[in-house]
Structure formats: structure tokens, C-alpha cells
């Protein structure tokens, strides 16, 4: 029987992400895809190209969540150390994979490009890992345990993820409703907190907005059970109506 909740984390690897030279596009894409299939992305970490930092983060995440997805650090250069770090985390050798060598060798030969030692680095992976196919540039990612290791280039990451998703166990999808609220967060904070207490199985988020000189709030109600979702949404709508009524009463002229 499928669990209602399947959890995941992402580990984005690369000095360039932390320096700002590269703007990450993979986190949002992964979150969108996992949410759509019924997996909760609960944590994201970004670490530099440092083996000990990668190992530390990976070991923490893979023990806490059903799945971990990594991006970056599996290319041909000296700072592409993700495969080594993940092998160290699992306590296995990192070595050239024969199938990956064959795939890459054939790809470079077909293009008349020398298959150098640097390019062969892209065929290295932890012993016992399984390939994640790469239809964009051939060099495979890999899967070991509950960890899926993919490229940092967004087009390649997305193509690899397309191959991974059908292999994942999924949970019950979160249903979602969005409600536009004309009041700011300071006004709705207390009554919204009471609604959240009343419906603990719902997740209620508030997101402040500013447009044309006016502050307002976007409220998002999420739940796995439709009845809970509808009940919490109704409570939020009633809260907004009550605030409207209170404002109207305060602005009405007093009687004589």
C-alpha cells in the first residue's frame, strides 16, 4: 500500500551557485515535478565543491528522507568531485563504469573527438550504482541507494529527471486552493493562526503582495484530503468576510 507521504530533499553542488555566478534553475523544476507526482520536497541544501561538505550533507539527507536528488559536479574537470564524494558517503570505491565508458567512447568517436582521460572522468561512479540515462549529452547520471545523482546543466538535469520520475514511489498528492485576501498579514495573522489550529491536517500559507500602492495577501490552502481542504478553505473565506464586515461597521455613521 502506498504511503500518503513520500519525502525528498535536494543537494545542489557547486561553488558557482554560492558565488552567484550561476543562478540555479533546478530547484524550482524539481519542486514542480515532485509536487505534481505526489512527493514532498522538504529540504534543499547548497554546498560548495568540497568533498567533506558533500559527504556530510548527503549522509544527513539520505537518512532523513525517502529520496535525495543531487545536481552538479559530475563533469570532466578537477572540481567535479560529486561521484567521489558520494562513493565515500556510501563507503564504496569510485571507479570507471564499463558501460559508461562504452557509451561515451562511442559518442566521442562518432564526432571525431578524442576520448581523453578528462572526458573519461564522466564515466566514474560509485561501485554498484545504476545509470540514469542522459539523452542530451550521453554522459549518464547514476542512482545508488535512495540517492539520484544528476548533472547541473538545467536541460540535462531535466532530461535525466524525466527518466527518474517513473521509477519513484509516490504518495497521495496535495490538493491546493488559492484565495486572494485584500488584508495584510498583520490583520489576518491571529485569525489565520486559529484556523490552522482548527485544521492541523491542512497547510495554510500566506504570501504578502504589493501592487499599485496596495498591500494584499495571497493565501494558499493545501491538504491531501478533499474534505479537509474544503473545510479549511471555507473557514478562510469566512474569516475574510468577517473582516470586511468589521471594517464596514467601523466606517458606518453612528445613530443619533
C-alpha positions as CSV (number, residue, x, y, z in Angstrom):
1,X,0.0,0.0,0.0
2,X,1.4,3.4,-0.9
3,X,2.2,5.7,1.9
4,X,0.3,9.0,2.0
5,X,3.6,11.0,2.4
6,X,6.8,10.4,0.4
7,X,9.6,12.8,1.2
8,X,12.6,14.1,-0.7
9,X,15.5,16.5,-0.4
10,X,17.8,18.1,-2.9
11,X,21.5,18.7,-2.6
12,X,22.7,21.3,-5.1
13,X,26.5,21.2,-5.5
14,X,28.8,23.9,-6.8
15,X,30.9,26.9,-5.8
16,X,29.4,28.8,-8.7
17,X,25.9,28.6,-7.1
18,X,27.2,30.1,-3.8
19,X,29.1,32.8,-5.6
20,X,26.2,33.8,-7.7
21,X,27.9,33.2,-11.0
22,X,25.3,30.6,-11.8
23,X,21.6,31.1,-11.0
24,X,20.1,27.8,-10.0
25,X,17.1,26.7,-12.2
26,X,16.9,23.1,-11.0
27,X,15.4,23.5,-7.5
28,X,12.2,25.0,-8.8
29,X,11.9,22.5,-11.6
30,X,12.4,19.6,-9.2
31,X,9.9,21.0,-6.7
32,X,7.3,21.4,-9.5
33,X,7.7,17.9,-10.8
34,X,7.8,16.2,-7.4
35,X,4.7,18.1,-6.2
36,X,2.8,17.1,-9.3
37,X,3.5,13.4,-8.8
38,X,2.9,13.3,-5.0
39,X,6.3,13.6,-3.4
40,X,7.0,16.3,-0.8
41,X,10.3,18.2,-1.3
42,X,11.1,19.1,2.3
43,X,14.6,20.4,2.3
44,X,17.2,21.9,-0.1
45,X,20.9,22.4,0.7
46,X,23.5,24.1,-1.4
47,X,27.1,23.1,-0.8
48,X,30.5,24.0,-2.4
49,X,32.8,21.7,-4.3
50,X,34.2,20.3,-1.1
51,X,34.2,16.5,-0.6
52,X,33.7,16.6,3.2
53,X,30.9,19.1,3.0
54,X,29.1,17.0,0.3
55,X,29.5,13.8,2.3
56,X,28.3,15.4,5.5
57,X,25.2,16.9,3.8
58,X,24.4,13.7,1.8
59,X,24.6,11.4,4.8
60,X,22.3,13.6,6.8
61,X,19.7,13.9,4.0
62,X,19.7,10.3,2.8
63,X,18.9,9.1,6.3
64,X,16.1,11.6,6.8
65,X,14.2,11.4,3.5
66,X,12.9,8.8,1.2
67,X,14.8,10.3,-1.8
68,X,17.7,12.6,-2.3
69,X,18.3,14.3,-5.7
70,X,21.7,16.0,-6.4
71,X,22.7,18.4,-9.1
72,X,26.1,19.3,-10.3
73,X,29.7,18.1,-10.1
74,X,29.7,15.2,-12.5
75,X,31.6,16.7,-15.4
76,X,35.2,16.3,-16.6
77,X,37.1,18.9,-14.7
78,X,39.1,18.8,-11.5
79,X,36.4,20.3,-9.4
80,X,33.8,17.8,-10.5
81,X,34.0,15.6,-7.3
82,X,30.4,14.6,-6.7
83,X,31.0,11.0,-7.8
84,X,33.9,10.6,-5.4
85,X,32.1,12.2,-2.5
86,X,29.0,10.0,-3.0
87,X,31.2,6.9,-3.2
88,X,32.8,8.0,0.1
89,X,29.4,8.6,1.7
90,X,28.4,5.0,0.8
91,X,31.8,3.5,1.7
92,X,32.4,2.1,-1.8
93,X,35.1,2.7,-4.4
94,X,34.6,5.2,-7.1
95,X,35.6,3.7,-10.4
96,X,35.1,3.8,-14.2
97,X,31.9,2.1,-15.2
98,X,32.4,-0.1,-18.2
99,X,29.0,0.6,-19.8
100,X,29.5,4.4,-19.3
101,X,33.0,4.2,-20.9
102,X,31.5,2.4,-23.9
103,X,28.7,4.9,-24.3
104,X,31.0,7.9,-24.0
105,X,33.7,6.4,-26.2
106,X,31.2,5.7,-29.0
107,X,29.7,9.2,-28.7
108,X,33.1,10.9,-29.0
109,X,34.2,8.6,-31.8
110,X,31.1,9.4,-33.8
111,X,32.0,13.1,-33.5
112,X,35.7,12.6,-34.2
113,X,36.7,13.9,-30.8
114,X,39.5,12.3,-28.7
115,X,38.2,10.4,-25.7
116,X,40.7,11.9,-23.2
117,X,41.3,11.0,-19.6
118,X,39.4,14.1,-18.5
119,X,36.4,13.0,-20.6
120,X,36.6,9.6,-19.1
121,X,36.1,11.1,-15.7
122,X,32.4,11.4,-16.6
123,X,32.2,7.6,-16.7
124,X,33.2,7.3,-13.0
125,X,30.6,6.4,-10.4
126,X,30.4,4.5,-7.1
127,X,30.6,0.7,-7.4
128,X,27.1,-0.8,-7.6
129,X,25.5,2.4,-8.9
130,X,22.8,2.2,-11.7
131,X,22.8,4.5,-14.7
132,X,20.4,7.4,-15.1
133,X,20.2,7.9,-18.9
134,X,21.2,11.2,-20.4
135,X,19.5,11.7,-23.8
136,X,21.1,15.2,-24.2
137,X,24.8,14.6,-23.9
138,X,25.2,10.9,-23.3
139,X,27.2,11.1,-20.0
140,X,25.0,9.3,-17.5
141,X,24.0,10.2,-14.1
142,X,23.6,7.5,-11.5
143,X,21.5,6.1,-8.7
144,X,22.8,4.5,-5.6
145,X,20.6,3.6,-2.6
146,X,17.9,6.4,-2.4
147,X,20.2,9.0,-4.0
148,X,19.8,10.2,-7.6
149,X,22.8,12.0,-9.0
150,X,22.3,14.3,-11.9
151,X,24.0,17.0,-13.9
152,X,23.8,20.6,-13.0
153,X,23.1,21.9,-16.6
154,X,19.3,22.6,-16.4
155,X,18.5,20.9,-19.8
156,X,20.4,17.8,-18.8
157,X,19.1,17.8,-15.3
158,X,15.5,18.0,-16.6
159,X,16.0,15.2,-19.1
160,X,17.6,12.9,-16.5
161,X,14.7,13.7,-14.1
162,X,12.2,12.7,-16.8
163,X,13.9,9.2,-16.7
164,X,13.9,9.0,-12.9
165,X,10.3,10.0,-12.1
166,X,8.7,6.8,-13.5
167,X,10.9,4.7,-11.1
168,X,9.8,6.5,-7.9
169,X,7.2,5.5,-5.4
170,X,4.8,8.3,-4.9
171,X,2.4,9.4,-2.2
172,X,-1.0,11.0,-2.1
173,X,-0.9,14.3,-3.9
174,X,-1.5,17.5,-2.1
175,X,-4.6,19.4,-3.3
176,X,-4.4,23.2,-3.3
177,X,-6.7,26.2,-3.4
178,X,-5.5,29.8,-3.7
179,X,-7.5,32.7,-2.1
180,X,-6.9,36.4,-2.7
181,X,-7.2,38.3,0.6
182,X,-7.4,42.1,0.5
183,X,-6.0,42.4,4.0
184,X,-2.3,42.5,5.0
185,X,-0.7,39.8,7.1
186,X,-0.7,41.9,10.2
187,X,-4.5,42.0,10.1
188,X,-5.1,38.3,9.4
189,X,-2.3,36.8,11.4
190,X,-4.3,35.9,14.6
191,X,-7.5,34.6,13.0
192,X,-5.5,32.7,10.4
193,X,-3.4,31.0,13.2
194,X,-6.7,29.9,14.8
195,X,-7.9,28.3,11.5
196,X,-4.6,26.5,11.2
197,X,-5.0,25.1,14.8
198,X,-8.6,24.1,13.9
199,X,-7.4,22.2,10.8
200,X,-4.0,20.7,11.6
201,X,-4.2,18.4,8.6
202,X,-4.2,21.4,6.3
203,X,-1.2,23.5,5.4
204,X,-2.1,27.2,5.2
205,X,0.5,29.6,3.8
206,X,0.3,33.4,3.5
207,X,2.3,35.3,0.9
208,X,2.3,39.2,1.1
209,X,1.8,41.0,-2.2
210,X,2.2,44.6,-3.2
211,X,0.7,46.1,-6.3
212,X,-0.3,49.7,-7.4
213,X,0.5,51.1,-3.9
214,X,-1.7,48.4,-2.2
215,X,-0.7,45.6,0.1
216,X,-2.7,42.4,0.0
217,X,-2.1,38.7,0.8
218,X,-2.3,35.5,-1.3
219,X,-3.5,32.6,0.9
220,X,-2.8,29.1,-0.2
221,X,-4.6,26.2,1.5
222,X,-3.2,22.6,0.9
223,X,-4.4,19.2,2.1
224,X,-4.4,15.6,1.0
225,X,-8.0,15.1,1.9
226,X,-10.6,17.0,-0.1
227,X,-13.0,17.3,2.8
228,X,-10.2,18.9,5.0
229,X,-9.3,21.2,2.1
230,X,-12.8,22.4,1.6
231,X,-13.4,22.9,5.3
232,X,-10.2,24.9,5.8
233,X,-10.9,27.0,2.6
234,X,-14.4,27.8,3.8
235,X,-13.0,28.9,7.2
236,X,-10.6,31.2,5.4
237,X,-13.3,32.7,3.3
238,X,-15.5,33.2,6.4
239,X,-12.5,35.0,8.1
240,X,-12.2,37.4,5.1
241,X,-15.9,38.1,5.1
242,X,-15.9,38.8,8.8
243,X,-13.0,41.2,8.4
244,X,-14.9,43.0,5.7
245,X,-18.0,43.2,7.9
246,X,-16.0,44.6,10.8
247,X,-14.5,47.3,8.6
248,X,-17.9,48.2,7.3
249,X,-19.3,48.5,10.8
250,X,-16.4,50.8,11.9
251,X,-17.0,53.1,8.9
252,X,-20.8,53.3,9.2
253,X,-22.2,56.5,10.7
254,X,-23.3,56.2,14.3
255,X,-27.0,56.7,15.1
256,X,-28.4,59.7,16.9
